[in-house]
Amino acid sequence: MKNAIERSRKNQIDRIGRDKDNKKKEEFEFAEFWKLRNEELAIAEQQEREEERSRRVELTNYLKK
């Protein structure tokens, strides 16, 4: 009986440890996903600004002709 209680206690401690590890891993993956997504958005916004500037330059050059 005592062995069963000790085994149960050990299993519970192991489960809690795995749960904590899984939660940390999930939080890390979530943070990495959003970090990557934010970088992608920043690049897209930069490209959009560059395209807009390029269109303005082209329009200005066209109007000067």
N, CA, C and O of each residue as an XYZ file, in Angstrom:
260
protein
N       0.833     -1.197      0.000
C       0.000      0.000      0.000
C       0.873      1.254      0.000
O       0.625      2.206     -0.740
N       1.901      1.227      0.850
C       2.787      2.371      0.944
C       3.491      2.613     -0.397
O       3.662      3.754     -0.827
N       3.895      1.511     -1.048
C       4.556      1.627     -2.349
C       3.612      2.240     -3.387
O       4.038      3.045     -4.216
N       2.361      1.869     -3.343
C       1.372      2.404     -4.291
C       1.207      3.902     -4.079
O       1.101      4.658     -5.045
N       1.184      4.329     -2.839
C       1.053      5.754     -2.524
C       2.275      6.511     -3.024
O       2.141      7.578     -3.624
N       3.451      5.975     -2.786
C       4.684      6.617     -3.243
C       4.735      6.683     -4.774
O       5.139      7.694     -5.348
N       4.321      5.597     -5.422
C       4.287      5.573     -6.878
C       3.309      6.629     -7.418
O       3.603      7.337     -8.382
N       2.160      6.711     -6.781
C       1.148      7.678     -7.187
C       1.667      9.106     -7.014
O       1.486      9.954     -7.887
N       2.304      9.352     -5.893
C       2.867     10.670     -5.619
C       3.951     11.018     -6.647
O       4.003     12.138     -7.155
N       4.815     10.039     -6.942
C       5.877     10.259     -7.933
C       5.272     10.524     -9.307
O       5.728     11.419    -10.019
N       4.258      9.763     -9.688
C       3.606      9.978    -10.988
C       2.973     11.366    -11.060
O       3.026     12.024    -12.100
N       2.382     11.804     -9.968
C       1.751     13.120     -9.935
C       2.808     14.221    -10.083
O       2.602     15.187    -10.819
N       3.914     14.077     -9.397
C       5.006     15.051     -9.493
C       5.563     15.072    -10.917
O       5.832     16.139    -11.469
N       5.735     13.885    -11.508
C       6.225     13.803    -12.887
C       5.244     14.471    -13.850
O       5.663     15.193    -14.756
N       3.958     14.241    -13.664
C       2.941     14.821    -14.534
C       2.948     16.339    -14.431
O       2.858     17.035    -15.442
N       3.055     16.847    -13.218
C       3.103     18.297    -13.012
C       4.339     18.884    -13.698
O       4.265     19.943    -14.323
N       5.461     18.200    -13.580
C       6.695     18.647    -14.243
C       6.544     18.663    -15.751
O       6.951     19.623    -16.406
N       5.959     17.605    -16.313
C       5.735     17.556    -17.763
C       4.789     18.668    -18.197
O       4.998     19.303    -19.231
N       3.747     18.900    -17.402
C       2.802     19.972    -17.729
C       3.500     21.336    -17.760
O       3.256     22.145    -18.655
N       4.364     21.580    -16.779
C       5.113     22.847    -16.753
C       6.029     22.961    -17.958
O       6.108     24.018    -18.584
N       6.723     21.875    -18.288
C       7.621     21.881    -19.442
C       6.843     22.118    -20.731
O       7.273     22.891    -21.588
N       5.703     21.454    -20.866
C       4.878     21.630    -22.062
C       4.366     23.058    -22.170
O       4.315     23.620    -23.265
N       3.991     23.643    -21.050
C       3.496     25.016    -21.067
C       4.611     25.981    -21.474
O       4.384     26.892    -22.270
N       5.823     25.780    -20.925
C       6.955     26.630    -21.300
C       7.256     26.500    -22.785
O       7.510     27.497    -23.461
N       7.228     25.270    -23.295
C       7.495     25.033    -24.715
C       6.438     25.718    -25.571
O       6.763     26.348    -26.577
N       5.192     25.600    -25.180
C       4.102     26.227    -25.920
C       4.239     27.754    -25.929
O       4.045     28.390    -26.965
N       4.573     28.334    -24.782
C       4.763     29.779    -24.698
C       5.932     30.230    -25.570
O       5.854     31.273    -26.219
N       7.003     29.459    -25.589
C       8.163     29.782    -26.411
C       7.791     29.732    -27.890
O       8.136     30.637    -28.651
N       7.085     28.671    -28.300
C       6.678     28.538    -29.697
C       5.737     29.671    -30.099
O       5.826     30.189    -31.212
N       4.844     30.053    -29.202
C       3.912     31.145    -29.454
C       4.680     32.452    -29.651
O       4.397     33.214    -30.575
N       5.645     32.701    -28.780
C       6.456     33.916    -28.875
C       7.268     33.920    -30.165
O       7.377     34.956    -30.822
N       7.838     32.776    -30.536
C       8.616     32.687    -31.771
C       7.731     32.925    -32.995
O       8.134     33.604    -33.939
N       6.518     32.358    -32.971
C       5.596     32.556    -34.086
C       5.301     34.037    -34.275
O       5.362     34.546    -35.394
N       4.983     34.730    -33.186
C       4.630     36.145    -33.307
C       5.838     37.010    -33.619
O       5.709     38.043    -34.276
N       6.997     36.606    -33.162
C       8.214     37.334    -33.513
C       8.434     37.259    -35.025
O       8.699     38.274    -35.669
N       8.324     36.065    -35.580
C       8.481     35.865    -37.016
C       7.394     36.620    -37.783
O       7.676     37.267    -38.791
N       6.166     36.534    -37.307
C       5.049     37.212    -37.978
C       5.254     38.728    -37.968
O       5.004     39.389    -38.976
N       5.696     39.273    -36.865
C       5.946     40.714    -36.783
C       7.069     41.143    -37.730
O       7.000     42.213    -38.335
N       8.097     40.309    -37.856
C       9.179     40.605    -38.796
C       8.653     40.607    -40.226
O       9.001     41.479    -41.022
N       7.812     39.622    -40.548
C       7.228     39.557    -41.885
C       6.379     40.797    -42.167
O       6.442     41.362    -43.259
N       5.594     41.210    -41.192
C       4.759     42.396    -41.368
C       5.601     43.651    -41.547
O       5.274     44.510    -42.366
N       6.677     43.758    -40.789
C       7.564     44.918    -40.910
C       8.184     44.974    -42.309
O       8.286     46.046    -42.906
N       8.591     43.825    -42.821
C       9.181     43.774    -44.166
C       8.132     44.168    -45.206
O       8.419     44.934    -46.126
N       6.924     43.642    -45.055
C       5.855     43.968    -46.007
C       5.535     45.461    -45.976
O       5.327     46.073    -47.024
N       5.496     46.042    -44.791
C       5.229     47.478    -44.682
C       6.352     48.293    -45.317
O       6.083     49.292    -45.985
N       7.584     47.890    -45.124
C       8.725     48.581    -45.727
C       8.645     48.507    -47.249
O       8.876     49.501    -47.939
N       8.319     47.329    -47.766
C       8.194     47.174    -49.218
C       7.064     48.047    -49.755
O       7.195     48.655    -50.817
N       5.979     48.105    -49.035
C       4.850     48.935    -49.451
C       5.239     50.411    -49.502
O       4.880     51.120    -50.441
N       5.977     50.871    -48.485
C       6.440     52.264    -48.487
C       7.373     52.530    -49.659
O       7.278     53.576    -50.302
N       8.272     51.593    -49.942
C       9.204     51.755    -51.057
C       8.452     51.793    -52.388
O       8.782     52.597    -53.260
N       7.451     50.936    -52.550
C       6.656     50.938    -53.783
C       5.890     52.248    -53.928
O       5.805     52.802    -55.024
N       5.339     52.739    -52.840
C       4.608     54.011    -52.878
C       5.543     55.158    -53.270
O       5.183     56.007    -54.085
N       6.730     55.180    -52.693
C       7.717     56.218    -53.027
C       8.105     56.112    -54.497
O       8.219     57.122    -55.192
N       8.306     54.894    -54.961
C       8.669     54.678    -56.362
C       7.562     55.170    -57.291
O       7.847     55.792    -58.314
N       6.311     54.899    -56.949
C       5.192     55.381    -57.773
C       5.135     56.908    -57.798
O       4.864     57.509    -58.837
N       5.393     57.530    -56.646
C       5.406     59.001    -56.595
C       6.503     59.566    -57.481
O       6.289     60.543    -58.198
N       7.681     58.949    -57.430
C       8.800     59.408    -58.263
C       8.442     59.253    -59.736
O       8.665     60.168    -60.529
N       7.886     58.096    -60.107
C       7.497     57.876    -61.497
C       6.447     58.889    -61.938
O       6.537     59.427    -63.042
N       5.455     59.156    -61.097
C       4.414     60.119    -61.426
C       5.000     61.516    -61.571
O       4.641     62.249    -62.492
N       5.887     61.881    -60.678
C       6.535     63.194    -60.734
C       7.345     63.318    -62.024
O       7.296     64.347    -62.697
N       8.081     62.276    -62.360
C       8.887     62.302    -63.599
C       7.973     62.385    -64.822
O       8.290     63.086    -65.783
N       6.868     61.690    -64.793
C       5.924     61.726    -65.917
C       5.332     63.121    -66.083
O       5.207     63.632    -67.196
N       4.970     63.727    -64.947
C       4.352     65.064    -65.005
C       5.354     66.130    -65.443
O       4.948     67.158    -65.985
N       6.631     65.917    -65.227
C       7.657     66.877    -65.630
C       7.861     66.883    -67.132
O       8.354     67.871    -67.676
N       7.499     65.816    -67.815
C       7.729     65.705    -69.271
C       6.850     66.625    -70.039
O       6.915     66.658    -71.267
